[in-house]
């Protein structure tokens, strides 16, 4: 079983977060479905940004259109935040005492 439940990119029936607990190590059917759904949601966010730019440039856009756009942008932001939270929870955690093979970070005063 995986160590950390995965936050799925869709809410439950009452809007609560849905989690996947799997022993498939990210290769199971639901994990792949969630990956595909995240990709779709992020593409839709990008498309919505394009539509928003066009609508906001339109001097004839009325309040009803702008409210509709605002609601869709809120939904897209909620999706993007859920995806970011899910991916952040799945990042590996490194011990502070572990040495890394990467370059060390110089202090600002180092020249």
C-alpha angles and dihedrals in degrees: 000000000000116000096231127040112237119236105229122224094242131065125239124253093279094040094263121138117273121215133195120214108192141166091201092091093232095311099094126110096258092047090052091046090051091049090052092047091051090052091050092047092050092048089050090051090053092048091048091054088055091050091047092053091052095046093047090053090052108096089197095059109123131214093261092057092046092049090050090050091048092053092049091048090052090052091048091049091050090052093047092048091049090051092048092049092048093048092044091054090053096053113113116257116225125205114245088230095053116104117229127216092219127095117288119244116247121223117247092250094053112101 
